[in-house]
Amino acid sequence: MSNLAVRLLTAAVFVPLLLLLLYRGPAWGLYLLILPASLIGTYELVSMTHPGDRVSQGIALALATASSAALYWGKDPRWTTTVLAVVIVLGPVLTLVRLGDIKTAGFRAIAMSVAPLFVTIPLGWLAIIRRDDPKWGASYIVMTLMFAWFSDTGGYFAGRFLGKHKLYEAVSPKKTVEGAFGGLAGSVVGGLLAHFWFLPVIPLEHVVPLALFAGALGQAGDLGESLLKRSTGVKDSGAIVPGHGGILDRIDALILTSTVVYLYTLWIKHP
């Protein structure tokens, strides 16, 4: 089967189950789906930054679990803030204890601070949107997913049929300027579908700039993961998702789009 066919088959199985969970399942059910996905993504990330170092990988997973639980279940914001602060400062400290190759120590120290938070916090925000907004939360999450997926699809077809000018060859040789514009167009299409179909509460004058901003940052997230993979000599972050590579390969854009949408829902209140 072609890569595109495998992707479509995977989506055909996964998307209906996700929609059923979002709209019919309990709010905590989404978190129980997000937590293992977050931990797998974190493991893939730290496997690139700390290859072969099982101890550091285990520590990163433990810190990621604590961060995710504190974010979602923490009733007192002081506990959440404390856990996140401890995770951030532990990176350099743990690297001092387990120095290893001095040439990569600085990179590993920063990675140990960032890796436990980079995947778990943005995905945790999706679960919080669902939990804190019973009426529209599920629809906001679907819109967030559409920003990422429609951007990926628009970029794929625009790049394949129209792409001539390289976007950032040093980081991702196959991406083109035309593909980037196609991705932005796809993100806007996703936002418009959300507004007119299932999320009328978000104004049209909000959804278009939100889609453009989320789409642009989503592409930056994709490029950022490509940069990490090329700098560490890795082709795919993993192979857990058929036709898609690893979890991190599929959520690199979603990490950024979910952050944008969460901040939007945090500051803009609708009835």
Order of alpha helices (4+ residues) and beta strands (2+ residues): alpha-alpha-alpha-alpha-alpha-alpha-alpha-beta-beta-alpha-alpha-alpha
